[in-house]
Amino acid sequence: MNDRPHTRNRCPQTRGTSAQGLSLIELLIAMMLLIVVSAATFGVWSRLENTYSFFQDDVSAQEEARMALGEVIELIRTARLPESVPAEYLDTVIPRAEPQEIWLWTDTDRDVNHDLELIRFYVDDARRLIRQESTNGDGNWNGAAVRIINSNIDNNAANPLFRYYDAAGLELAKDSNGRTIDPTQIREVHIDLRVDIDSSRSPIVHELKSVVQPRNLRQY
């Protein structure tokens, strides 16, 4: 007789994790979380892109303003009176001086004869800085307007583009329309060019300032 204890054959039990499928609710929750995260990521990216675009536009506007200011300064500095004028009210280097507009005799095309042209710089209703020539030199502005700053000018009644001073450094008197009463006394033109690509948001307005003395009016 076999005295060995009877050993039962037992099937080994395997301990392991059984992968179970996601329920419909869990799947919906996961999808909602993915949508929320994606929307937040897109929002951040969109804001960064808008900020970068605004920064680029702002830099371009500043560069455009610096170039425009250089042109205004150069033409005012080289202004002088022609040998003859078609009307008495134009018989001065700067015939008209207003807060947002200036008329002057200057050589814009730098031709060999150095003929002078009557031009004006002014700010229009579209916030543009314009240069225009009076073709016949008579104060009728029939020449094509040249936009030297396409937009973004922020000058207004409280912050004029031009101010005018006499030889003593005193600001010249103006009439009720803001026009300088006696432009023959102008010895300095103070320019404060303000640029803001979006007045409804920051950053703040950029100011480019300069003081110009027309060479032929300068006093030492």
WOHU-V851453 format. One record per pair of residues at least 12 apart in sequence whose C-alpha atoms are under 10 Angstrom apart, sorted by the first residue. I is the first residue (numbers start at 1). GAP is how many residues later the second one is. If there is no record, write none. Layout:
I:GAP
I:GAP
//
This chain:
54:143
54:144
54:148
54:149
55:142
55:148
57:140
57:141
58:94
58:137
58:138
58:139
58:140
58:145
58:148
59:138
60:137
61:88
61:89
61:90
61:91
61:92
61:134
61:135
61:136
61:145
62:90
62:132
62:133
62:134
62:135
62:144
62:145
62:146
64:84
64:85
64:86
64:87
64:131
65:64
65:83
65:84
65:85
65:86
65:87
65:88
65:128
65:129
65:130
65:141
65:142
65:143
66:83
66:127
66:142
66:143
67:81
67:82
68:61
68:62
68:63
68:79
68:80
68:81
68:125
69:79
69:80
69:122
69:123
69:124
69:139
69:140
69:141
70:140
71:37
71:60
71:77
72:48
72:49
72:59
72:76
72:119
72:140
73:116
73:117
73:118
73:137
73:138
73:139
73:140
73:141
74:32
74:34
74:138
74:140
75:29
75:30
75:31
75:32
75:33
75:44
75:137
75:139
76:17
76:18
76:26
76:27
76:28
76:29
76:30
76:31
76:112
76:113
76:136
76:137
76:138
76:139
77:29
77:111
77:112
77:134
77:135
77:136
77:137
77:138
77:139
77:140
77:141
78:15
78:26
78:27
78:28
78:29
78:30
78:134
78:135
78:136
78:137
78:138
78:139
79:14
79:15
79:25
79:26
79:27
79:28
79:29
79:37
79:38
79:39
79:134
79:135
79:136
79:137
79:138
80:12
80:13
80:14
80:24
80:25
80:26
80:27
80:36
80:134
80:135
80:136
80:137
81:12
81:13
81:14
81:23
81:24
81:25
81:35
81:37
81:135
81:136
82:23
82:24
82:33
82:34
82:35
82:36
83:32
83:33
85:33
85:52
85:53
86:50
86:51
86:52
86:53
87:50
87:51
87:52
89:49
89:50
90:13
90:14
90:15
90:28
90:47
90:48
90:49
91:14
91:93
92:12
92:13
92:91
92:92
92:93
92:94
93:12
93:13
93:25
93:90
93:91
93:93
93:121
93:123
93:124
94:12
94:24
94:25
94:26
94:89
94:90
94:91
94:92
94:93
94:120
95:23
95:25
95:44
95:85
95:87
95:88
95:89
96:24
96:43
96:83
96:84
96:85
96:86
96:87
96:88
97:23
97:65
97:66
97:67
97:77
97:81
97:82
97:83
97:84
97:85
97:86
97:87
97:89
97:92
98:24
98:62
98:63
98:64
98:65
98:66
98:76
98:77
98:79
98:80
98:81
98:82
98:83
98:85
99:23
99:24
99:56
99:57
99:58
99:59
99:60
99:61
99:62
99:63
99:64
99:65
99:75
99:78
99:79
99:80
99:81
99:92
100:21
100:22
100:23
100:24
100:29
100:55
100:56
100:57
100:59
100:60
100:61
100:62
100:63
100:78
100:79
101:19
101:20
101:21
101:22
101:23
101:28
101:29
101:30
101:59
101:60
101:61
101:78
102:17
102:18
102:19
102:20
102:21
102:29
102:59
102:60
102:61
102:77
102:87
103:15
103:16
103:17
103:18
103:19
103:28
103:29
103:30
103:31
103:36
104:12
104:13
104:14
104:15
104:16
104:17
104:29
105:12
105:13
105:14
105:15
105:28
105:32
106:12
106:13
107:12
108:25
116:21
117:16
117:17
117:18
117:19
117:20
118:14
118:15
118:16
118:17
118:18
118:19
118:20
118:21
118:22
118:23
119:12
119:13
119:14
119:15
119:16
119:18
119:20
119:22
119:24
120:12
120:13
120:14
120:19
120:21
120:25
121:12
121:24
121:25
121:26
121:27
122:25
122:39
122:40
123:24
123:26
123:28
123:30
123:31
123:32
123:33
123:38
124:27
124:29
125:26
125:28
126:24
126:25
126:26
126:27
127:22
127:23
127:24
127:25
127:26
127:27
127:28
127:29
127:68
127:69
128:18
128:19
128:20
128:21
128:22
128:23
128:24
128:25
128:26
129:16
129:17
129:18
129:19
129:20
129:21
129:22
129:23
129:24
129:64
130:15
130:16
130:17
130:18
130:19
130:20
130:21
131:12
131:13
131:14
131:15
131:16
131:17
131:18
132:12
132:13
132:14
132:15
133:12
133:13
149:46
151:44
151:45
151:46
152:42
152:43
152:44
152:45
152:46
152:47
152:53
153:40
153:41
153:42
153:43
153:44
153:46
153:52
153:53
154:39
154:40
154:41
154:42
154:43
154:44
154:45
154:51
154:52
154:53
155:37
155:38
155:39
155:40
155:41
155:50
155:52
156:38
157:21
159:33
159:34
159:35
160:30
160:31
160:32
160:33
160:34
161:28
161:29
161:30
161:31
161:32
161:33
161:48
162:27
162:28
162:29
162:30
162:31
162:48
162:49
163:17
163:23
163:25
163:26
163:27
163:28
163:29
163:48
164:16
164:19
164:21
164:22
164:23
164:24
164:25
164:26
164:27
164:47
164:48
165:15
165:18
165:20
165:21
165:22
165:23
165:24
165:25
165:48
166:16
166:17
166:18
166:19
166:20
166:21
166:22
166:23
167:18
167:19
167:20
167:21
167:50
167:51
167:52
167:53
168:19
168:20
169:17
169:18
169:19
170:16
170:17
170:18
171:15
171:17
171:18
171:19
172:13
172:14
172:15
184:33
185:32
186:27
186:28
186:31
186:32
187:25
187:26
187:27
187:28
187:29
187:30
187:31
187:32
188:23
188:24
188:25
188:26
188:29
188:30
189:21
189:22
189:23
189:24
189:25
190:19
190:20
190:21
190:22
190:23
191:16
191:17
191:18
191:19
191:20
191:21
192:14
192:15
192:16
192:17
192:18
192:19
193:12
193:13
193:14
193:15
193:16
193:17
194:12
194:13
194:14
194:15
195:12
195:13
//
